[in-house]
């Protein structure tokens, strides 16, 4: 994002650097960069703030402390007055969900986007980044009198509480204050996964399912089965087809994180990653199922003759009979056609797995060193 400056402005310049991991965090940073600058200039009348955004892989799964030295060098090299890092990875510390961390001796902080939840995420991100940037500037800037550190959006939230570590490089840590912290974190992880985009990764699978469905739709056996099964068993068949697709995607792409990791924290992360992966895939497959059902229903309405369906089922047909036929055909097509196909884009599938993303970033960081 270009920097904004005004040569006629007598106020001294200050620069906030936002270091965002690619993919999800990059989109948040790009959308909210201008608003962050506006919020900073509203809060601080003495300086003219600019916001610079960079994208880089870093391993934030264990928090800010392991990355602090490298981040401090990066901030000095870029001549940023303050620095806020954004990650879409969840962070845990002593059994608590970490929302943000601030270094003890450096104006550097880290924000975990999933910990902010899934509702009004853009507003929460830009408010947290602006508040952290301004609070760090007031706390660390040698031209200002040091004051108590306190970003308003984090201090005033009823969902967040402050924990000041006794030792180590972290000066301030903000953690979830409620028992619903895990649910809020999972909701944020699902939002960050953008499961609706999984539909694009399933497009070749859906094409195979449509082809299978087109063949099944003109078979009167499917019509009779749909009429005999009824809504309860059709619902069970739908659940079976969706679950089978999710299971097949996980096994095909090795998305399951082994819970037999060393340490309680690693086991917790594996459980968290697996839960978010299953739900993300489930949402994506359900969306695909609904789209496939609509396509099959429209095809049934145009291709199946009412009188022929009445003769086959041996009772007057209604719209519900066509829906049952489409319902049965969609479930059968998803199992028989899509499970036997490949995917055009594995990247869209792999993005649904946090473990895959974390390993990719670790590999990228190792290769860059």
Secondary structure by P-SEA (a helix, b strand, c coil): cbbbbbcccccbbbbbbbbbcccaaaaaaaacaaaaaaaaaaaccccbbbbbbbbbbbbcccccccaaaaaaaaaaaacccbbbbbbcbbbbcccccccbbbbccccccccccccccccaaaaaaaaaaaaaaaaaaaaccccccccccccccccccccbbbbbbccccccbbbcccccaaaaaaaaaaaaaaccccccccaaaaaaaaaaaaaaaaacaaaaaaaaaacaaaaaaaaaaaaaaaaaaaaaaaccccccccccaaaaaaaaaaaaaaaaaaaaaaaaaaaaaaaaaaaaaaacccaaaaaaaacccccaaaaaaaaaaaaaaaaaacccccccccaaaaaaacaaaaaaaaaaaaaaac
